[in-house]
Amino acid sequence: MSHPWPTDNPPLGSIAQVTDLQKLLTAKGYSLGAADGVIGAMTRAAIRAYQKDQHLPPDGYASTVLLESLRR
């Protein structure tokens, strides 16, 4: 199922941001394999698990809002 990207929550714009997101997820205990800067199935699953644990909609989007949430 496809959904339009939320305009108030832009996607991550660089490989460095995605790698940072992956490292933060791993540090918080969410397994996703290597932090390679690619948003694959394992990264999306880790994002959804984090979102569920934080009582956020588990959409799997790698967004700037998600990255900021992980940095807190």
C-alpha positions as CSV (number, residue, x, y, z in Angstrom):
1,M,0.0,0.0,0.0
2,S,1.4,3.4,-1.0
3,H,0.8,6.7,0.8
4,P,1.9,10.2,-0.2
5,W,4.8,11.6,1.7
6,P,3.7,13.9,4.5
7,T,4.6,17.5,3.5
8,D,5.2,18.6,7.1
9,N,7.6,15.8,7.7
10,P,10.1,15.7,4.9
11,P,12.2,12.5,4.1
12,L,15.8,12.4,5.0
13,G,17.8,14.0,2.2
14,S,21.3,12.4,2.4
15,I,23.0,9.1,2.9
16,A,24.7,10.6,6.0
17,Q,21.3,11.3,7.6
18,V,20.1,7.8,6.8
19,T,23.3,6.3,8.3
20,D,22.9,8.4,11.4
21,L,19.2,7.2,11.7
22,Q,20.4,3.6,11.4
23,K,23.1,4.0,14.0
24,L,20.7,5.6,16.4
25,L,18.2,2.8,15.9
26,T,20.9,0.2,16.5
27,A,22.1,2.0,19.6
28,K,18.5,1.9,21.0
29,G,18.4,-1.8,20.4
30,Y,16.6,-2.0,17.1
31,S,18.3,-4.6,14.8
32,L,18.6,-3.6,11.2
33,G,21.9,-5.0,10.0
34,A,24.7,-2.7,8.9
35,A,24.3,1.0,8.9
36,D,24.9,1.4,5.1
37,G,22.8,4.5,4.3
38,V,20.2,2.5,2.4
39,I,16.6,2.3,3.6
40,G,15.8,-1.3,3.0
41,A,13.4,-3.8,4.5
42,M,15.3,-4.2,7.7
43,T,15.6,-0.5,8.3
44,R,11.9,0.0,7.6
45,A,11.1,-2.8,10.1
46,A,13.3,-1.2,12.7
47,I,11.7,2.2,12.1
48,R,8.2,0.6,12.5
49,A,9.2,-1.1,15.7
50,Y,10.6,2.1,17.1
51,Q,7.5,4.0,16.1
52,K,5.2,1.4,17.7
53,D,7.3,1.6,21.0
54,Q,7.0,5.4,21.0
55,H,3.2,5.3,20.3
56,L,3.7,6.9,16.8
57,P,2.0,5.8,13.6
58,P,4.1,2.9,12.4
59,D,4.4,4.1,8.8
60,G,8.1,3.2,8.3
61,Y,9.0,6.6,6.9
62,A,12.6,7.7,7.5
63,S,11.8,11.4,8.1
64,T,13.5,14.4,9.7
65,V,11.0,14.2,12.6
66,L,11.9,10.6,13.2
67,L,15.6,11.4,13.2
68,E,15.1,14.2,15.7
69,S,13.0,11.9,17.9
70,L,15.9,9.4,17.9
71,R,18.4,12.1,18.8
72,R,16.5,13.0,22.0
